[in-house]
Amino acid sequence: MPFPRSLQTLVLVFGLAAALPPCLAAAAGVQGVVIDPDGRVTPGARILLSGPTATIATTLTDDRGRFQVANLDPGPYELRV
């Protein structure tokens, strides 16, 4: 017995959504390196990431001055060190 047309369409839509390439995903992230005015990396610097209405994330740089915040909604953010 064949599947109803509406079920076939539903399966096709969910299958296409699951097959989207990562560049079209609905999450974003930010990463970087904190350096001082002399060009040296800054380990242990506190990173504060804020969205339009609230603080989204805080993190510290690693021993090489690197930081990363993942799983963000796309949009504008303010980053403070």
MDTraj code that builds the backbone (N, CA, C; nanometers):
import mdtraj as md
import numpy as np

residues = "MET PRO PHE PRO ARG SER LEU GLN THR LEU VAL LEU VAL PHE GLY LEU ALA ALA ALA LEU PRO PRO CYS LEU ALA ALA ALA ALA GLY VAL GLN GLY VAL VAL ILE ASP PRO ASP GLY ARG VAL THR PRO GLY ALA ARG ILE LEU LEU SER GLY PRO THR ALA THR ILE ALA THR THR LEU THR ASP ASP ARG GLY ARG PHE GLN VAL ALA ASN LEU ASP PRO GLY PRO TYR GLU LEU ARG VAL".split()
xyz = np.array([
    [0.0850, -0.1181, 0.0000],
    [0.0000, 0.0000, 0.0000],
    [0.0895, 0.1243, 0.0000],
    [0.0726, 0.2142, -0.0955],
    [0.1560, 0.3343, -0.1025],
    [0.1219, 0.4325, 0.0099],
    [0.2217, 0.5143, 0.0482],
    [0.2003, 0.6165, 0.1503],
    [0.1140, 0.7280, 0.0940],
    [0.0318, 0.7909, 0.1801],
    [-0.0452, 0.9069, 0.1344],
    [0.0488, 1.0170, 0.0862],
    [0.0039, 1.0954, -0.0094],
    [0.0859, 1.2012, -0.0690],
    [0.1360, 1.3002, 0.0365],
    [0.0528, 1.3347, 0.1363],
    [0.0942, 1.4302, 0.2387],
    [0.2092, 1.3748, 0.3224],
    [0.2101, 1.2458, 0.3508],
    [0.3185, 1.1843, 0.4270],
    [0.4464, 1.1812, 0.3443],
    [0.4361, 1.1536, 0.2149],
    [0.5533, 1.1555, 0.1282],
    [0.6160, 1.2947, 0.1265],
    [0.5330, 1.3982, 0.1173],
    [0.5824, 1.5355, 0.1165],
    [0.6491, 1.5701, 0.2487],
    [0.5889, 1.5308, 0.3600],
    [0.6435, 1.5571, 0.4921],
    [0.7802, 1.4911, 0.5086],
    [0.7928, 1.3666, 0.4669],
    [0.9200, 1.2956, 0.4762],
    [1.0246, 1.3632, 0.3887],
    [0.9868, 1.4084, 0.2713],
    [1.0788, 1.4758, 0.1813],
    [1.1286, 1.6067, 0.2423],
    [1.0392, 1.6841, 0.3027],
    [1.0780, 1.8110, 0.3635],
    [1.1745, 1.7880, 0.4792],
    [1.1448, 1.6935, 0.5684],
    [1.2342, 1.6654, 0.6800],
    [1.3661, 1.6075, 0.6317],
    [1.3631, 1.5268, 0.5284],
    [1.4860, 1.4720, 0.4721],
    [1.5739, 1.5807, 0.4141],
    [1.5166, 1.6776, 0.3441],
    [1.5940, 1.7889, 0.2898],
    [1.6505, 1.8766, 0.4005],
    [1.5728, 1.9009, 0.5058],
    [1.6207, 1.9830, 0.6168],
    [1.7389, 1.9165, 0.6863],
    [1.7353, 1.7856, 0.7004],
    [1.8448, 1.7139, 0.7647],
    [1.9695, 1.7132, 0.6778],
    [1.9523, 1.7310, 0.5474],
    [2.0652, 1.7253, 0.4554],
    [2.1243, 1.8626, 0.4242],
    [2.0802, 1.9680, 0.4934],
    [2.1332, 2.1011, 0.4668],
    [2.2822, 2.1065, 0.4992],
    [2.3595, 2.1753, 0.4187],
    [2.5021, 2.1891, 0.4492],
    [2.5227, 2.2752, 0.5731],
    [2.6357, 2.2586, 0.6426],
    [2.6593, 2.3346, 0.7657],
    [2.6511, 2.4852, 0.7471],
    [2.6845, 2.5369, 0.6287],
    [2.6808, 2.6819, 0.6088],
    [2.5383, 2.7368, 0.6133],
    [2.4374, 2.6522, 0.6014],
    [2.2984, 2.6970, 0.6083],
    [2.2340, 2.6631, 0.7414],
    [2.3116, 2.6170, 0.8370],
    [2.2575, 2.5808, 0.9676],
    [2.2114, 2.7065, 1.0413],
    [2.1240, 2.6873, 1.1398],
    [2.0655, 2.8001, 1.2120],
    [2.1431, 2.8344, 1.3387],
    [2.2699, 2.8005, 1.3458],
    [2.3519, 2.8363, 1.4611],
    [2.4828, 2.8948, 1.4116],
    [2.5417, 2.9773, 1.4959],
    [2.6675, 3.0431, 1.4594],
    [2.7611, 3.0384, 1.5788],
    [2.8769, 3.0949, 1.5626],
    [2.9733, 3.1008, 1.6712],
    [3.0729, 3.2117, 1.6452],
    [3.1541, 3.2376, 1.7453],
    [3.2591, 3.3374, 1.7325],
    [3.3846, 3.2817, 1.7989],
    [3.4980, 3.3103, 1.7386],
    [3.6248, 3.2680, 1.7964],
    [3.7297, 3.3728, 1.7639],
    [3.8371, 3.3733, 1.8406],
    [3.9407, 3.4717, 1.8143],
    [4.0576, 3.4567, 1.9085],
    [4.1486, 3.5517, 1.8987],
    [4.2673, 3.5574, 1.9829],
    [4.2752, 3.6990, 2.0398],
    [4.2985, 3.7096, 2.1700],
    [4.3123, 3.8389, 2.2351],
    [4.4611, 3.8698, 2.2469],
    [4.4997, 3.9874, 2.1949],
    [4.6384, 4.0313, 2.2053],
    [4.6429, 4.1688, 2.2717],
    [4.7543, 4.1980, 2.3381],
    [4.7696, 4.3287, 2.4020],
    [4.8258, 4.4289, 2.3013],
    [4.8389, 4.5563, 2.3394],
    [4.8882, 4.6571, 2.2453],
    [5.0277, 4.6285, 2.1892],
    [5.1068, 4.5481, 2.2615],
    [5.2404, 4.5124, 2.2140],
    [5.2405, 4.3891, 2.1241],
    [5.1208, 4.3317, 2.0979],
    [5.1107, 4.2155, 2.0097],
    [5.1281, 4.0820, 2.0783],
    [5.1334, 4.0804, 2.2107],
    [5.1464, 3.9538, 2.2848],
    [5.0075, 3.8973, 2.3144],
    [4.9963, 3.7639, 2.3110],
    [4.8680, 3.7014, 2.3441],
    [4.8371, 3.7252, 2.4907],
    [4.7078, 3.7216, 2.5235],
    [4.6616, 3.7517, 2.6587],
    [4.5870, 3.6323, 2.7175],
    [4.6578, 3.5424, 2.7858],
    [4.5891, 3.4296, 2.8484],
    [4.5063, 3.4748, 2.9690],
    [4.3943, 3.4069, 2.9906],
    [4.3094, 3.4358, 3.1063],
    [4.2251, 3.5610, 3.0943],
    [4.2162, 3.6192, 2.9758],
    [4.1313, 3.7378, 2.9583],
    [3.9845, 3.6956, 2.9608],
    [3.9022, 3.7750, 3.0264],
    [3.7587, 3.7449, 3.0352],
    [3.6892, 3.8007, 2.9122],
    [3.6124, 3.7158, 2.8442],
    [3.5350, 3.7528, 2.7262],
    [3.3883, 3.7584, 2.7663],
    [3.3212, 3.8662, 2.7325],
    [3.1792, 3.8834, 2.7609],
    [3.1084, 3.9073, 2.6282],
    [3.0163, 3.8197, 2.5945],
    [2.9411, 3.8298, 2.4692],
    [2.7969, 3.8635, 2.5028],
    [2.7492, 3.9749, 2.4499],
    [2.6132, 4.0209, 2.4792],
    [2.5323, 4.0307, 2.3509],
    [2.4031, 3.9957, 2.3628],
    [2.3090, 4.0118, 2.2535],
    [2.2304, 4.1396, 2.2736],
    [2.1236, 4.1580, 2.1977],
    [2.0450, 4.2813, 2.2062],
    [1.9847, 4.3077, 2.3447],
    [1.9560, 4.2031, 2.4211],
    [1.8865, 4.2253, 2.5483],
    [1.9566, 4.1675, 2.6704],
    [2.0575, 4.0837, 2.6526],
    [2.1166, 4.0181, 2.7695],
    [2.2567, 3.9663, 2.7395],
    [2.3273, 3.9311, 2.8460],
    [2.4557, 3.8645, 2.8317],
    [2.4302, 3.7224, 2.7852],
    [2.4971, 3.6832, 2.6795],
    [2.4769, 3.5517, 2.6205],
    [2.5771, 3.4516, 2.6763],
    [2.7045, 3.4925, 2.6859],
    [2.8082, 3.3988, 2.7285],
    [2.9267, 3.4734, 2.7865],
    [2.9956, 3.4079, 2.8785],
    [3.1245, 3.4542, 2.9267],
    [3.2211, 3.3376, 2.9190],
    [3.3462, 3.3680, 2.8896],
    [3.4485, 3.2655, 2.8823],
    [3.5842, 3.3309, 2.9076],
    [3.6853, 3.2493, 2.9239],
    [3.8219, 3.2980, 2.9416],
    [3.9073, 3.2504, 2.8255],
    [4.0085, 3.3307, 2.7906],
    [4.1018, 3.2863, 2.6873],
    [4.1925, 3.1777, 2.7447],
    [4.2404, 3.0900, 2.6567],
    [4.3299, 2.9834, 2.7004],
    [4.4733, 3.0353, 2.7114],
    [4.5684, 2.9454, 2.7314],
    [4.7079, 2.9876, 2.7499],
    [4.7700, 3.0492, 2.6246],
    [4.7033, 3.0370, 2.5106],
    [4.7498, 3.0993, 2.3868],
    [4.6650, 3.2201, 2.3479],
    [4.5791, 3.2656, 2.4408],
    [4.4956, 3.3827, 2.4156],
    [4.3727, 3.3553, 2.3313],
    [4.3456, 3.2291, 2.3029],
    [4.2325, 3.1935, 2.2157],
    [4.1039, 3.1779, 2.2953],
    [3.9925, 3.2059, 2.2282],
    [3.8602, 3.1828, 2.2867],
    [3.7656, 3.1372, 2.1777],
    [3.6558, 3.0740, 2.2206],
    [3.5530, 3.0285, 2.1271],
    [3.4205, 3.0213, 2.1999],
    [3.3154, 3.0711, 2.1346],
    [3.1778, 3.0587, 2.1841],
    [3.0971, 3.0014, 2.0685],
    [3.0323, 2.8882, 2.0903],
    [2.9587, 2.8188, 1.9847],
    [2.8084, 2.8204, 2.0127],
    [2.7335, 2.7725, 1.9166],
    [2.5877, 2.7546, 1.9262],
    [2.5137, 2.8853, 1.9554],
    [2.5453, 2.9874, 1.8783],
    [2.4768, 3.1158, 1.8903],
    [2.3742, 3.1292, 1.7784],
    [2.2663, 3.1992, 1.8073],
    [2.1723, 3.2344, 1.7016],
    [2.2383, 3.3398, 1.6137],
    [2.2207, 3.3331, 1.4836],
    [2.2771, 3.4373, 1.3976],
    [2.2210, 3.5744, 1.4332],
    [2.3045, 3.6760, 1.4274],
    [2.2604, 3.8104, 1.4599],
    [2.3735, 3.8939, 1.5136],
    [2.3453, 4.0189, 1.5500],
    [2.4504, 4.1075, 1.6015],
    [2.4799, 4.0809, 1.7501],
    [2.6069, 4.0884, 1.7851],
    [2.6509, 4.0704, 1.9237],
    [2.7572, 4.1745, 1.9550],
    [2.7717, 4.2036, 2.0829],
    [2.8795, 4.2902, 2.1307],
    [2.9755, 4.2036, 2.2088],
    [3.1034, 4.2151, 2.1785],
    [3.2061, 4.1369, 2.2455],
    [3.2965, 4.2327, 2.3227],
    [3.3148, 4.2054, 2.4506],
    [3.4030, 4.2867, 2.5360],
    [3.5094, 4.1976, 2.5979],
    [3.6280, 4.2540, 2.6126],
    [3.7391, 4.1827, 2.6754],
    [3.7768, 4.2571, 2.8019],
])
top = md.Topology()
chain = top.add_chain()
for i, resn in enumerate(residues, 1):
    res = top.add_residue(resn, chain, resSeq=i)
    for name in ("N", "CA", "C"):
        top.add_atom(name, md.element.get_by_symbol(name[0]), res)
traj = md.Trajectory(xyz[None], top)
